[in-house]
Amino acid sequence: MISLGSLGTDLDELRQVARAFADREIESRVDEAESAEHFPTELFRLAGANGFIGSHYPVDVGGGGGGIAAAMVLREEFSYSSVGISSGLGHQDHVGTAYLHRFGSPEQIDRWLRPALAGEFVIAMAVTEPDAGSDVRRMRSKARREGNEWVITGRKTFITNGPLADGIAIVVRLADTTDRFGVFVVLRGDPGYQCERTLGKMGCNSSEVGELVFDDVRVGPDRMLSPEGGSSLEDVLDVLVRGRVLVAASALGLARRAFDVGMEYAKQREAFGRPIGRFQEISMKFADASTAIRAAHLITYDTAALLERDSTVPVLECSQAKLFASETAVMVVDQMMRVFGGAGFMQSSVIERLYRDARFFTIVEGTVEIQHRIISSHLGL
Ligand SMILES: Cc1cc2nc3c(=O)[nH]c(=O)nc-3n(C[C@H](O)[C@H](O)[C@H](O)COP(=O)(O)OP(=O)(O)OC[C@H]3O[C@@H](n4cnc5c(N)ncnc54)[C@H](O)[C@@H]3O)c2cc1C
């Protein structure tokens, strides 16, 4: 196993606990979940009961009161076992619940956030639309006021946990405003709301991603999370910036797994009378991969330290960590795939799954290109 050094006693112990949980509860489910393309939903409650959902939220809202680094260690270890399952748990740990935490009233926190952190209420987060991905401002979903109610119309796509969710934290434009956005909770069973379909994907097949339709869904004011007059788009999206380090940690977990399975294979597979790892062409792949993984580890946890130390979110560093770790995952898995030769091309090999899953990181929470734009604009370009 690749060793990256200590993060301190508490986080090292947490890593061991997370590793044991992932070995026991994720590894045993991943093959079936991947082939059925179905998230093992009992893991929400199991993870919740172990304090693995919302470890980074304050204790007074039902969280674990830990720092972001603790949540990253959990995400990294879960992704080492399965990016799909880690993604399903991760979207519960951060995005939907982040909106409840950021904007929720005490009543809304009691009603939805506490059960969500216990894994008893699955909350997805819906921003992306068929015609508005990176360019979020193009979103057409809207909420209009009718008397005391809000009426929500629109379509959201690529929504992780959408097919399973008890509730959706949906971001919409407020009708009759020039540029105000609102976050509402829509519940499964609300008339006019449905998950129209579960989308087939190239990877992360043990997570479920859906397309959601909102056709005049009427909700009361108790469902609005954001302030009455709405928020700026920047304020709404700000919640997502912290999530980039969690994605970086997840990418790191996949890169470590790819390295470990590649190393094991390189030691036992023989060609021309010796283990293939003894050929310089193969051993150099491990030299490069281990260096990139170490650098990704350092940038990712350094950014966690900034997030824990500073009151303002380090936008530049979060983007750099996400960019570097996701590109590292893609590079490492590509190099390790080569180590396996034909065996890596077969569906029976773990590296084949990792190869497909790695692309996830270059898209979610802002694509690679969007991270390039954020970073270069912070550099003054
Ligand atoms: C598995 C998976 C799970 C997801 N889960 C969720 C979820 O739970 N909730 C949710 O709301 N969304 C979710 N998403 C959506 C994800 O956030 C979007 O896919 C992502 O933001 C990119 O948007 P897009 O797919 O519309 O691509 P587009 O925005 O159409 O981009 C297409 C290409 O153009 C590039 N591009 C776009 N604008 C620029 C620019 N200004 N400069 C340079 N290049 C640019 C992009 O980088 C990309 O290469 C998920 C996506 C996937 C794949």
The ligand as an SDF file (V2000), in Angstrom:
LIG
                    3D

 53 58  0  0  0  0  0  0  0  0999 V2000
  -21.9720   11.5430  -12.3160 C   0  0  0  0  0  0  0  0  0  0  0  0
  -22.4250   12.9580  -12.1860 C   0  0  0  0  0  0  0  0  0  0  0  0
  -23.1000   13.3730  -11.0380 C   0  0  0  0  0  0  0  0  0  0  0  0
  -23.5860   14.6760  -10.9270 C   0  0  0  0  0  0  0  0  0  0  0  0
  -24.3150   15.0320   -9.8200 N   0  0  0  0  0  0  0  0  0  0  0  0
  -24.8990   16.2750   -9.7850 C   0  0  0  0  0  0  0  0  0  0  0  0
  -25.7780   16.6430   -8.6990 C   0  0  0  0  0  0  0  0  0  0  0  0
  -25.9770   15.8770   -7.7480 O   0  0  0  0  0  0  0  0  0  0  0  0
  -26.3910   17.8540   -8.7470 N   0  0  0  0  0  0  0  0  0  0  0  0
  -26.1890   18.7370   -9.7650 C   0  0  0  0  0  0  0  0  0  0  0  0
  -26.7770   19.8190   -9.7390 O   0  0  0  0  0  0  0  0  0  0  0  0
  -25.3590   18.4330  -10.8030 N   0  0  0  0  0  0  0  0  0  0  0  0
  -24.7210   17.2240  -10.8250 C   0  0  0  0  0  0  0  0  0  0  0  0
  -23.8860   16.8900  -11.8660 N   0  0  0  0  0  0  0  0  0  0  0  0
  -23.7280   17.8370  -12.9530 C   0  0  0  0  0  0  0  0  0  0  0  0
  -22.3260   18.4740  -13.0340 C   0  0  0  0  0  0  0  0  0  0  0  0
  -22.1770   19.4080  -12.0290 O   0  0  0  0  0  0  0  0  0  0  0  0
  -22.2390   19.0690  -14.4460 C   0  0  0  0  0  0  0  0  0  0  0  0
  -22.1680   17.9920  -15.3580 O   0  0  0  0  0  0  0  0  0  0  0  0
  -21.0300   19.9750  -14.6080 C   0  0  0  0  0  0  0  0  0  0  0  0
  -21.2210   21.1660  -13.8740 O   0  0  0  0  0  0  0  0  0  0  0  0
  -20.7720   20.3560  -16.0830 C   0  0  0  0  0  0  0  0  0  0  0  0
  -21.9230   20.8240  -16.7010 O   0  0  0  0  0  0  0  0  0  0  0  0
  -22.3870   20.1980  -18.1080 P   0  0  0  0  0  0  0  0  0  0  0  0
  -22.3580   18.7120  -17.9550 O   0  0  0  0  0  0  0  0  0  0  0  0
  -23.6840   20.8160  -18.4890 O   0  0  0  0  0  0  0  0  0  0  0  0
  -21.2650   20.5790  -19.1270 O   0  0  0  0  0  0  0  0  0  0  0  0
  -21.1590   21.9600  -19.9600 P   0  0  0  0  0  0  0  0  0  0  0  0
  -21.2700   23.1010  -19.0230 O   0  0  0  0  0  0  0  0  0  0  0  0
  -22.0980   21.9070  -21.1040 O   0  0  0  0  0  0  0  0  0  0  0  0
  -19.6820   21.8630  -20.4960 O   0  0  0  0  0  0  0  0  0  0  0  0
  -19.3030   21.1570  -21.6660 C   0  0  0  0  0  0  0  0  0  0  0  0
  -17.8210   21.4020  -21.9020 C   0  0  0  0  0  0  0  0  0  0  0  0
  -17.6060   22.8010  -22.1150 O   0  0  0  0  0  0  0  0  0  0  0  0
  -16.6710   23.2900  -21.1700 C   0  0  0  0  0  0  0  0  0  0  0  0
  -17.0060   24.6700  -20.7980 N   0  0  0  0  0  0  0  0  0  0  0  0
  -18.2140   25.1630  -20.4210 C   0  0  0  0  0  0  0  0  0  0  0  0
  -18.1150   26.4620  -20.1320 N   0  0  0  0  0  0  0  0  0  0  0  0
  -16.8170   26.8010  -20.3300 C   0  0  0  0  0  0  0  0  0  0  0  0
  -16.0880   27.9990  -20.2020 C   0  0  0  0  0  0  0  0  0  0  0  0
  -16.6500   29.1340  -19.7820 N   0  0  0  0  0  0  0  0  0  0  0  0
  -14.7630   27.9830  -20.4940 N   0  0  0  0  0  0  0  0  0  0  0  0
  -14.1540   26.8400  -20.8990 C   0  0  0  0  0  0  0  0  0  0  0  0
  -14.7920   25.6730  -21.0560 N   0  0  0  0  0  0  0  0  0  0  0  0
  -16.1120   25.6510  -20.7670 C   0  0  0  0  0  0  0  0  0  0  0  0
  -16.7650   22.3400  -19.9900 C   0  0  0  0  0  0  0  0  0  0  0  0
  -15.6160   22.3820  -19.1770 O   0  0  0  0  0  0  0  0  0  0  0  0
  -16.9500   21.0300  -20.7020 C   0  0  0  0  0  0  0  0  0  0  0  0
  -15.6950   20.5800  -21.1450 O   0  0  0  0  0  0  0  0  0  0  0  0
  -23.3640   15.5950  -11.9840 C   0  0  0  0  0  0  0  0  0  0  0  0
  -22.6450   15.1810  -13.1200 C   0  0  0  0  0  0  0  0  0  0  0  0
  -22.1860   13.8890  -13.2270 C   0  0  0  0  0  0  0  0  0  0  0  0
  -21.4530   13.4890  -14.4560 C   0  0  0  0  0  0  0  0  0  0  0  0
  1  2  1  0
  2  3  1  0
  2 52  2  0
  3  4  2  0
  4  5  1  0
  4 50  1  0
  5  6  2  0
  6  7  1  0
  6 13  1  0
  7  8  2  0
  7  9  1  0
  9 10  1  0
 10 11  2  0
 10 12  1  0
 12 13  2  0
 13 14  1  0
 14 15  1  0
 14 50  1  0
 15 16  1  0
 16 17  1  0
 16 18  1  0
 18 19  1  0
 18 20  1  0
 20 21  1  0
 20 22  1  0
 22 23  1  0
 23 24  1  0
 24 25  2  0
 24 26  1  0
 24 27  1  0
 27 28  1  0
 28 29  2  0
 28 30  1  0
 28 31  1  0
 31 32  1  0
 32 33  1  0
 33 34  1  0
 33 48  1  0
 34 35  1  0
 35 36  1  0
 35 46  1  0
 36 37  1  0
 36 45  1  0
 37 38  2  0
 38 39  1  0
 39 40  1  0
 39 45  2  0
 40 41  1  0
 40 42  2  0
 42 43  1  0
 43 44  2  0
 44 45  1  0
 46 47  1  0
 46 48  1  0
 48 49  1  0
 50 51  2  0
 51 52  1  0
 52 53  1  0
M  END
$$$$
